[in-house]
Amino acid sequence: MYHKINSFSLKKLIPVAMIFLLANQTYAESLSANYITAFQVSETITGNVTDQEGAAIAGATVTVIETGTQATTDDSGNFTISANVGQTLSISYEGYEIQTTKISGTTVSVQLKSKKGETAIEEVTLVGYGSQKKSDLTGAISQLKAENFREGMNISVDNLMQGKIAGVRIVQTSGEPGAGVNVSIRGIGSIRSGSTPLFVVDGVPLNNDPVSAQSPNVGLGNVQAKNPLNFLNTSDIESITVLKDASAAAIYGARGSNGVVLVTTKRGKRGEPIFTYDTYLGFSSVIKKLDLLTAEEYRAAGINKLYDHGGNTDWQDEIYRNAVSSNHSVSFSKATETGSYFASLSHMDQDGIVLNSSFKRTTARLNAEESFFDNKRLKVKLNLTASDIKETGIPNGGNAGSDGQLIIHALMANPTRSVYDETGNFTNFNMNAHYNPLYLLSVYNDKTNTFRILGNTEATLRILPGLNYKFNLGVDKTMSERNTTMYPNVTDRTPKGLYVQANLDSYNVLLEHYLTYDFNLNRHNFNALAGFSYQKFKNTGTYFGVRDIAAQGAGIAPEINPGYSGTAFVPGAGYAQENELQSYFGRVNYNFDKKYLLTASLRADGSTRFGDNNKYGYFPSVAVGWTVSNENFLKDSRIINELKLRGSWGQTGNQEVPNKITQASSSLTQGSGYYLYSNLNLINGVSINRTVNPDLKWEVVEQSNIGADFSLWRNKLYGSLEYYHKTTKDPILNIPSSPLSPTSTVWRNVDAKIVNKGFEFSLGSEIVRNESFTWNVDVNGATVNNEVRDLPVSAIYSGEVSGPGLSGVTANIYRNGYEAGSFYMYNYQGIDANGKYIYEDLNSDGRIDQNDRKIFEGAIPNFTFGINSYMKYKNFDFAFSFIGQTGGYLVNNTALDLNINNLASDRNVLKSYYESGASFTNQPQLSSLYLEKSDFLRLNNVRLGYTFDINQLKFLKSINLYISAQNLFTITNYSGYDPLVDTNKQVGGNQSLGIDYTTYPSAKTFILGATVKF
């Protein structure tokens, strides 16, 4: 039973709000007046400040010239100031020309004109629960805008960040459409609690748990749940902001240890209403093929003549296809004097490059904002998105054995076999644990339908000038149904057939109240935030199964009528999980004379996931900054336009652990039974399944950061430099318990540490900028050094390897003094005169056994980088991006399954193993023979477009036609499909790192697209 935390009552805020609302108006105006003057004004002037494109400018300074009274625009560009009609306002914002306007009424609208050479340091950037000018930031924060990720075909938010932000690494778990993606920021900081950052969409923190139903294991492994972020239409995204250091992320407390990603969707902009139609058509193919023996080479190898079946088949060509994808998206946006509106509707249809796999998504979005009452005192925002996703999957579970999934069957298939026999039916291989892959596809059916709604309402009430109360109510609701059928077949995998239906219902509700207060005292500028948050998560699921079903095509398909045939073997099973978070948070930003900056924050989080003695965790942070370029000695510098130095320290938490692990668990079992009566009937006894631990608490990540932001030679070179030191403390592990404990293991915090430290840089240049030609280049890179320290056990193992005779063998080890998830295996040294593999005898005892395993470098790259360029010449635009990494390794588990021993058992092998001269009798062993560098350089995206200006047609503004390509080429020595991959092969919940096991390959894609604006 979880421990419920009482939610905060809104009633507690009502007396406070009433006091402010009833305060004397004259006193309220005096608070906003400049202290130098005693002039008393009688009017309240409201206004809005935008840029040339109609986008709101937050943080602009509005000054009454006659009195010196000042105000600052909020996130929507709105301001309120005390002045008289007839007086003059001066509006200034760094990077824009100063605008003056005479007050002719109580409402004013101002549009600022951008200066040439505006620097990146002047942008407005989102932070937790608000926004700041980049020049005022003290934390390590990076922001991408829509123009940074418009090229290419991207299903999910995380794909948009790839190669564009230093220290953020995006790795696919699979190339299947909609599949999961591993996102890590500044290294791997946990053994079992994951490394995924917290995603916040329009102010609603999402749950990282799966939101689509997982497939059962029908003998082919469990196919993982899809990416929980694939429900968003990427065309709707306005910006992505990454909070990397603890100072920036600490405001999210218990879930900020892996960093925070803020996703903001589009809103209406000032100017004429805009109707936009986006569409593209994509053509995809497998990124590369593995170099296996062809039929001719297989025969020439002199293998057993019984293994020559007379055919000539490239099995990779048989299961892979040229896939076609399409996308259609329409949107409407408009802004008025009092509000803004954005609505969109989209449909994506993507075929996978493997037969029978597909992803279809339909989304609808409405974002609206409106102001009410006198002088826009109350503002109400609504963000609502709904998505319906339909997917078809293939039998390719990552946790299958060496013989248990589609792609390995295709790779191992003898090339002298034919797809069909002489009767036109699929050829039966007549082999245990090895089947015709096309036949396997034909008897397997996997369909998932997921419907998700995410929405929130935010109301902002201006109590006094500068003092605002905000209320945020968010709901995230998902319903998913997965139907998996294995029809009766001639294999030894569920030969009588099996049908399973799995249902998942996920619910996440958020309630937040917070106050913000902005005020200025001469050169002293303050921004204060204080608030409360309550969030509840609930996941429920049901599933049932039927076996011995009717043959394929006979009667009614089980997904339509499960009761038509078969015998129920999972009668109405189900589960339910709940957990809650209750939080109090506060932050103060101080700026003196635009030179000296201070940020301090504190968040207290209470969670039902932790023990009675540690329900609450406290996460502080502090950061300072010095804008050196605003000092007198640099103000007139022609070289340094902007220079700011930053330093920060803070703590964040990680609560990604199973529910209820602090509580005892027991069950009735026969194994613990006893004979109570003389009739010799066995009475079930009580077995203890989990030991109680009321002291369990959060993993804590402590991080220090030193950084510098700069702009030189009028934006010819700009960027940021960072050094970070990040330490995970009190990691949560399920480790062996003390003697006399009722269970063999116990969940507890241990004194171990995981340290990540490194250097990051982001550099950019406006190489050319004139009326007809613009060329920008941005380069980013990050190093990371990872080490495990003070682990109280000798080692923790993970990364289960698949292969014949390798049951229970693991590739990853966590041990003191080594990188997290380092590799642990035999050291391969070559081939002897008889073709036998030679392994290093570490202990020199004359034999090779488990004591001869050696620790090798792990999967975490020492250096990752991205290169992004954008050029525009008149109406042409051209963009490209490269990504790459060095210093990491992969265990090629696919190659291990394609070892030389296959030639002795009617299976295919990698050509390199045959040409090495190794003996067919060599048995597969996990060794450094299968350990490969994952270094690569990839042309990730390239795009060429042309914009037609339609001046003759009043209803048509512009048409942009473009061609684009993704994954065009990769330079690497890795022999597998893709060096940027990570198959989930965890053991006991401990993370696996750097294993590639017959992963669904990545695709190379060419796109034709158009954007039409009306």
Protein Blocks (a to p, Z undefined) as FASTA:
>chain_A
ZZddddddfklmmmmmmmmmmpcfklmmmmmpcfkbccdcfbdcddddddfkopacehia
cddfknopacdddfkopacddddehiacddddehiacdddddfbfbdcddddddehiafk
lpccddehiacdfklpcbdcddddfklmmgcjdfbfklmmgopaghiacddfbfcehiac
dddeeiafbfklojadcddeehiacdfbdfbdcdddehnapaddddfklmpcfklpmbdc
ddfblmlmmmnommmmnopaddddddddedjddddddddddddddfbdcddddfklmmmn
opafklpgoiacdfklmmpccddddddddddddddfkbccdddddddddddfbehiacdd
ddddddddddedjhhlaccdddddddddddddddddfkbcfklcfklmmmmpcfkbcfbd
fkopacdekighiacfklmmmmgccddddddddddddddddfbghiacdddddddddddd
ddddddddfbfehknopadddddddddddddddddddddehjaccddddddddddddddd
dddddehiacehiajafklmmmlgccdfbghiacddddddddddddddddehhlaccddd
ddddddfkbcfklmbccdddddddddfklpmklmmpckbmbdcddddddddddfbbcehk
lpccddddfklgccfbfnopacdddddfbdcdfkbccdddddddddddddeehhiagcdd
dddddddehiacdddddehiabfbdcdddfbdcddddddddddddfbacfkbccdddddd
dddddddehiabfbdcehiaedehighiafbdcdehiaehiacddddfbjcfkopacddd
fkonopacfklpccdddfbdfbdcdddddddehjbccdddddddehiacddfklmmmcfk
lmmnopacdfklmmnopafklccdddfklgccfbdcddfbacdddddddfkbmkbmbdcd
ddddehkbccdfbfbfblcbcddfbeehiacehiaehiacddddddddddddZZ
